[in-house]
Amino acid sequence: MNDTPTPEATRHTDGLAYAQELFADGLIDDAISVLEADIELQESMEKLSWLMQIRHRGFFKKTTLSGHDVWPPRVGPSEFVSGAIPETTPEALDAGLMARGIMNHGSLIVRGLLDPQTVEELKACVDHAIDAYDQLASNQGCSEWFSPLRPCEQNGDVRVARKWVRDGGGVLAGDSPKALFKLIRMLKQQAILPVIADYLGEPPALSLKKTTLRRVTPDSKGGWHQDGAFLGQGIRTLNLWIALSDCGVDAPSMDMIPARLDRIVPTGMDGADFGWSVGDKAILNGVVGHTPVRLRFRAGDVIFFDEMNLHRTAADESMTSARHAIEAWFFAPSAYPLGQIPILC
């Protein structure tokens, strides 16, 4: 009996090499799946880095077709109470419920989406990534927890404000190969990605510039804003905000307008701290016609909203703890703003 492995068998035992071949052949989803499975068996910095490159560069090798002829999605009457942010359970979550929550009320909370073990794993990812940034960014070092993603030629030259993100208590998830791997693994294990794909009408892509690992302290400041004020027109997007700490009492949370807004509120006025933010006076004077609410989350709760949602970081002097969270912004590839730097899931 000849026990010598055939070239085909040898190729399939080298997950990285096989994934590279699939990528070169334009089989992007297969390349991602093969490399994800290989990393689960034996993780390495090289594999994690290659997976990041395939997720980013592969975006430009795929053909994308929109599944929705009409956007925003048309929804029926809401089953939720007006003037409050609707809540649901993981078992009840689907694209229709998500659309009714966001299009009628501005957002949708899902309580207890993540179990305690998953919460602790992702919370550790936030800490490792931030600590690695602080240790390595100044001397251009790299590790599995921090390795800045450089946009490929097809994406064009895009400025990435990494220091600004870090000064605000965060690190870009796409700059942490190991953290992003674990985040996307969670999204697949929890069957969140199919719901997002149904909502957007196509499999989503993350944004390097908007998907952030956050560790926010009580002295943090954040102005009222709608992300649509600087994301541009004609986009199809969804934000998944994941609480990895109890927040809203002892740790910072968010203040939010509990309603769907159909316009971008004027920015840079009424005492606004930034040119892109909405002034506190505008909120107090009822410019948006709704009273804001302070959100309270338990670790493992999440909230979905889009670029029209008006919100801010909520922190005050009575708080004593830092808040861990992950903010993951998804875009429909057929309407992707390349300035956000795409990452396939």
C-alpha positions in Angstrom: 0.0 0.0 0.0 1.3 3.4 -0.9 0.9 5.8 2.1 2.4 8.8 0.4 -0.2 11.6 0.4 -1.4 12.8 -3.0 -0.8 16.4 -4.0 -4.6 17.0 -3.6 -4.7 15.6 -0.1 -1.6 17.6 0.9 -3.1 20.8 -0.4 -6.3 20.2 1.6 -4.3 19.6 4.9 -2.7 23.1 4.5 -5.6 25.3 5.2 -3.8 28.6 4.5 -2.4 27.5 1.2 -5.8 26.1 0.1 -7.5 29.3 1.2 -5.0 31.3 -0.8 -5.7 29.2 -3.9 -9.5 29.7 -3.5 -9.0 33.4 -3.1 -6.9 33.6 -6.3 -9.6 31.7 -8.1 -12.2 34.2 -6.9 -14.0 31.8 -4.6 -14.0 34.3 -1.7 -16.7 32.8 0.5 -15.0 29.4 0.3 -11.6 30.9 1.1 -13.0 32.5 4.2 -14.7 29.4 5.4 -11.6 27.2 4.9 -9.3 29.6 6.7 -11.8 30.1 9.5 -12.0 26.3 10.1 -8.2 26.0 9.9 -7.7 28.8 12.5 -10.1 26.9 14.8 -7.8 23.9 14.5 -4.5 25.7 14.8 -4.4 29.5 15.2 -1.4 31.6 14.0 -0.7 35.2 13.4 -0.1 34.5 9.8 -3.5 32.9 9.3 -5.3 35.6 11.2 -3.6 38.3 9.1 -4.4 36.5 5.8 -8.0 36.1 6.8 -8.2 39.9 7.4 -6.7 40.5 3.9 -9.1 38.0 2.3 -12.1 39.7 4.0 -11.1 43.1 2.8 -9.6 42.4 -0.6 -12.2 39.8 -1.4 -14.9 42.5 -1.3 -13.6 43.8 -4.6 -13.5 40.4 -6.2 -17.2 39.5 -5.5 -20.2 40.3 -7.6 -22.9 41.9 -5.4 -26.6 42.1 -6.3 -29.2 43.9 -4.1 -32.1 41.8 -2.9 -34.3 44.8 -2.1 -35.9 46.9 -4.9 -37.2 49.5 -2.3 -35.2 51.1 0.5 -35.9 51.9 3.3 -38.0 48.8 3.9 -41.8 49.3 4.0 -43.3 48.2 7.2 -46.8 47.8 8.7 -48.1 49.3 11.9 -46.0 48.8 15.0 -47.0 46.4 17.8 -44.8 48.4 20.2 -45.7 51.3 22.4 -45.0 54.8 21.0 -42.4 56.9 22.8 -40.4 54.0 24.0 -37.6 51.9 22.5 -39.1 48.4 21.7 -37.6 45.3 23.2 -37.7 41.6 22.1 -36.1 38.3 22.8 -33.5 36.4 20.8 -36.1 33.7 19.9 -38.4 36.3 18.4 -35.8 38.3 16.4 -36.2 38.3 12.7 -35.7 40.8 9.9 -39.4 41.8 9.9 -39.4 42.6 13.6 -36.1 44.4 13.2 -37.5 46.6 10.4 -40.7 47.4 12.3 -38.7 48.4 15.4 -36.2 50.6 13.5 -38.6 52.1 10.9 -41.3 52.9 13.5 -39.2 53.6 16.6 -35.6 54.2 15.5 -34.1 51.1 17.1 -34.8 47.7 18.6 -33.3 46.2 21.8 -32.8 42.4 22.1 -32.3 41.4 25.7 -29.9 38.6 26.6 -28.7 37.8 23.1 -25.3 36.7 24.3 -24.6 34.2 27.1 -22.2 35.1 29.9 -19.4 33.0 28.5 -19.5 34.8 25.1 -19.8 38.1 26.9 -16.6 37.4 28.9 -14.7 36.2 25.8 -15.6 39.4 23.8 -14.9 41.6 26.8 -11.4 40.1 27.0 -11.0 40.8 23.3 -11.7 44.5 23.9 -9.1 44.7 26.7 -6.5 42.8 24.8 -6.9 44.9 21.7 -6.8 48.2 23.5 -3.8 47.2 25.6 -2.0 46.0 22.5 -2.7 49.2 20.7 -1.3 51.2 23.6 1.9 49.0 23.7 2.5 48.8 19.9 1.0 51.7 18.0 3.7 54.2 18.8 6.5 52.0 17.5 4.5 50.4 14.6 4.6 47.0 16.2 2.1 44.3 15.4 0.5 41.3 17.1 -2.5 39.1 16.8 -4.4 41.6 18.9 -3.2 44.7 17.0 -2.2 44.9 13.3 -3.5 47.9 11.4 -5.4 47.0 8.3 -4.2 49.0 5.2 -6.8 49.6 2.5 -6.0 47.8 -0.8 -5.5 49.7 -4.1 -9.0 49.0 -5.2 -10.3 50.8 -2.2 -8.3 53.9 -2.7 -6.3 56.0 -0.3 -8.5 56.5 2.8 -7.5 58.2 6.0 -8.2 56.2 9.1 -8.4 58.3 12.4 -7.0 55.6 14.7 -5.8 58.0 17.3 -9.1 59.8 17.4 -10.9 56.5 18.0 -8.4 55.6 20.7 -8.8 58.9 22.4 -12.5 58.2 22.6 -11.9 54.9 24.4 -11.8 52.5 21.5 -9.8 50.6 18.9 -11.0 49.6 15.5 -12.0 45.9 15.4 -10.5 45.5 12.0 -7.2 46.4 13.4 -7.3 43.5 15.8 -7.2 40.2 13.7 -7.9 38.0 16.7 -10.7 40.1 18.1 -12.4 40.4 14.7 -12.2 36.7 14.2 -13.9 36.1 17.5 -16.5 38.8 16.8 -17.5 37.3 13.4 -17.4 33.8 14.9 -20.0 34.9 17.5 -22.2 36.5 14.8 -22.3 33.2 12.9 -22.8 31.0 16.0 -25.6 33.2 17.2 -27.2 33.2 13.7 -27.2 37.0 13.7 -25.7 37.4 10.2 -28.7 35.8 8.4 -31.1 38.1 10.1 -29.0 41.1 9.1 -28.7 39.8 5.5 -32.5 39.4 5.4 -32.9 43.0 6.6 -30.5 44.5 4.2 -31.4 42.2 1.3 -27.9 40.8 0.8 -25.0 39.4 2.9 -23.5 42.4 4.7 -20.0 43.8 4.9 -18.6 45.4 8.0 -16.9 48.8 8.1 -13.3 49.1 9.2 -13.8 52.8 10.2 -17.0 52.3 12.1 -16.7 48.8 13.8 -15.2 49.5 17.2 -14.1 47.8 20.4 -14.9 50.2 23.2 -13.9 50.7 26.8 -15.4 53.9 27.8 -14.8 55.6 31.2 -17.3 57.8 33.2 -15.4 61.0 32.2 -16.1 60.4 28.5 -18.0 63.0 26.5 -20.0 62.5 23.4 -22.3 64.8 21.4 -25.7 64.1 20.1 -25.3 62.8 16.5 -26.8 60.9 13.6 -24.3 58.8 11.8 -26.1 59.6 8.6 -24.8 63.2 8.9 -21.4 62.0 7.8 -22.0 58.6 6.1 -23.6 60.1 3.0 -26.7 59.4 1.0 -28.0 56.3 -0.7 -26.6 53.8 1.8 -28.2 50.7 3.4 -26.8 50.2 6.8 -27.4 48.7 10.2 -25.5 49.1 13.5 -25.3 46.3 16.1 -24.3 47.8 19.5 -23.3 45.1 22.0 -23.2 45.7 25.8 -20.4 43.7 27.4 -21.0 45.4 30.8 -24.0 46.3 32.8 -24.4 50.0 31.8 -26.7 52.9 32.4 -26.3 53.2 36.2 -22.7 52.7 37.3 -21.1 52.7 33.8 -21.7 54.9 30.8 -24.5 53.9 28.4 -26.4 55.9 25.7 -29.0 58.6 25.6 -31.3 58.1 22.6 -34.3 59.7 20.9 -37.0 56.9 21.0 -38.4 57.6 17.6 -37.8 57.2 13.9 -36.4 60.4 12.3 -36.9 60.9 8.6 -34.4 63.8 8.3 -30.9 64.8 9.4 -31.2 67.2 12.2 -29.1 70.4 11.7 -25.6 70.1 13.1 -23.0 72.5 14.5 -25.6 74.8 16.1 -27.3 75.4 19.4 -24.1 74.9 21.5 -22.9 71.8 19.6 -19.5 70.6 20.6 -18.6 69.5 17.1 -19.5 70.4 13.6 -21.1 67.0 13.1 -23.1 67.0 16.4 -26.4 68.3 17.4 -26.4 70.8 20.3 -27.9 70.1 23.7 -30.1 73.2 23.3 -31.8 71.7 20.3 -32.7 68.6 22.2 -33.9 70.5 25.2 -35.9 72.9 23.0 -37.7 69.9 21.4 -36.4 70.4 17.9 -36.8 66.7 17.2 -40.2 66.6 18.9 -39.3 63.7 21.2 -37.9 63.4 24.8 -34.6 61.4 25.0 -34.3 58.3 27.2 -31.3 56.9 28.9 -30.7 53.3 28.0 -30.0 50.6 30.6 -28.4 47.3 29.5 -27.3 44.1 31.1 -24.1 42.5 29.7 -25.3 40.5 26.7 -28.0 42.8 25.6 -27.8 44.4 22.2 -29.5 47.2 20.3 -30.0 47.6 16.5 -30.3 51.0 14.8 -29.3 52.8 11.6 -27.8 56.0 10.4 -30.9 58.1 11.2 -30.9 57.3 14.9 -30.1 60.3 17.1 -28.0 59.4 20.2 -25.0 60.2 22.3 -22.7 58.5 24.9 -24.3 58.9 28.3 -21.9 59.5 31.2 -21.9 61.5 34.4 -20.0 62.1 37.6 -22.1 59.6 39.6 -20.8 56.7 37.5 -17.9 54.6 38.8 -17.1 51.9 36.3 -15.9 51.7 32.7 -18.2 50.3 30.0 -17.2 47.6 27.6 -19.0 47.4 24.3 -18.7 46.6 20.7 -20.2 48.6 17.9 -20.5 46.8 14.6 -21.7 48.7 11.5 -22.9 46.6 8.6 -23.5 47.9 5.0 -25.2 46.4 2.0 -22.3 45.7 -0.5 -24.4 47.0 -3.4 -24.5 50.4 -1.8 -21.3 50.4 0.1 -19.5 53.8 0.7 -15.9 52.8 0.0 -14.6 55.5 2.3 -15.7 53.1 5.1 -13.3 50.4 4.0 -15.2 47.1 3.6 -14.6 43.8 5.5 -16.6 40.7 4.4 -18.2 38.6 7.1 
